[in-house]
Amino acid sequence: MNNFYRAVITICKKELFLEMKRKETISTMIIFSILTIVIFSFSFNVEQVEKKILFSGMLWIMIIFSSLLGLGTSFKKEQNNNTLAGLLMAPVDRSAIFYGKLLANMIFVTFVELISIPLFLIFFNFTITENLLLFTVFIFLGTLGFISIGTFLSALTSYSRSSDLILPVTLFPLSTPLLIGSVKLTELVINSGGEGYSPWIQLIIVFDIVFLIIPLLIFEYILEA
Amino acid sequence: MIHFKNLCKKYGSKMVLYDINLHVNRGEFISLMGSNGTGKTTLLNLISMLIAPTRGDIIFNGKNIKEDNINIRKKTGYLSHNSFLYDHLTAWENLKFFGELYFVKNLKEEIKRVLNLVNLYLVRDEPVYSYSRGMVQRLSFARVMLHRPELYLLDEPFSGLDKDSINRLYSILRLLIKENNTVIMATHNKKHAHLLSSKIWNLNNGNIVNDETTNINPVTTGVDGE
């Protein structure tokens, strides 16, 4: 296997291994998701038709805010003992650090989604059996875009003094088109079986591609700065 | 082996290193001396490519480090003030991670080798957060040696070590010299510098003010200079 991919997998494995030991990020994300579901389900006493309108927005609120908890610590935890410098000295293109972290963040968020989305459906008495595959693909693509932007900005902001504030302030405006597209796509799957999704899926795919490629080109300079 | 050409580093408006022009031959042990803030760590950070120079070049084995940085990083080992180690991982897990990142062959054997060298093999399965300062320093040294670099950059390697650990580190450094490795060590300690180095560079106001050659044979000289 190419050294670059080996380094990406090594960094991802390290992230997962550290998380298994510390159990900080995933547990916080899961607790937050469950709390959101419980609050939403008790707050909105609505009919089935209204639920269909609200569902996708509530689902994405849960996904983005729980993801943010993981993204915030993604690069910040490399400050302890300056482990980021240890990664930077590795004989591999430095963008491997980004892709390793991205892969790990995707695994964390997907794991949380696998627990929280079924719970969301149960609490809201909802079933998505007909378009489950389409629903899964849309959630995956939306999550991938959000996590790509988030991991990139996490690296960019981790060494600033108010990184906890700067990350959401930069992440939300930048990802707004992607989030609107994701909410719309989820809504279309639920209400009309996914008809008319073409422009939204194009928007999301463009976002995903752009934010997967940009770090390859400029990540080294960002870390140097 | 390494050549510094008009090397300058500026932080904001402060010039930390100014117009450094020096040459390091293979197998040399160089001590960088100077008081706090004279640019010792900055020079090591520049060679390790953690920071970029404001002006000038560093030539490593005839190649500019800007152009061949991945290969040069493979040949460099840096012991910094920070350990670069993950506190929640054990010594073995830390070394396994760094070994994989450096694509070290026969990784298990290499980890055993370096852990034995720094006398941490018996505590290899304990997390780093349970280690003393000296043990962390020794483990950092094991991390540096793991991929068998040609160039060792050591920033205050003796800090936090007790007498036994200092003796052990001395014997490791002598082994490195014997194997014709190149070492650049930043230190405040004149005794360590004089006992180990073939050359001493004194830094002052961002420049090398004195380049002295010692007559010591570091391989045969003891810790106490005998």
Interface residues (C-beta under 8 A of the other chain):
Chain A: N3 R6 A7 T10 I11 K14 F17 L18 K21 R22 N80 N81 N82 T83 A85 G86 L87 L88 M89 A90 P91 V92 D93 E224
Chain B: S48 M49 L50 I51 A52 I70 N71 R73 K74 T76 Y78 S80 N82 S83 F84 L85 Y86 D87 H88 L89 E93 F97 F98 E100 L101 Y102 F103 R143
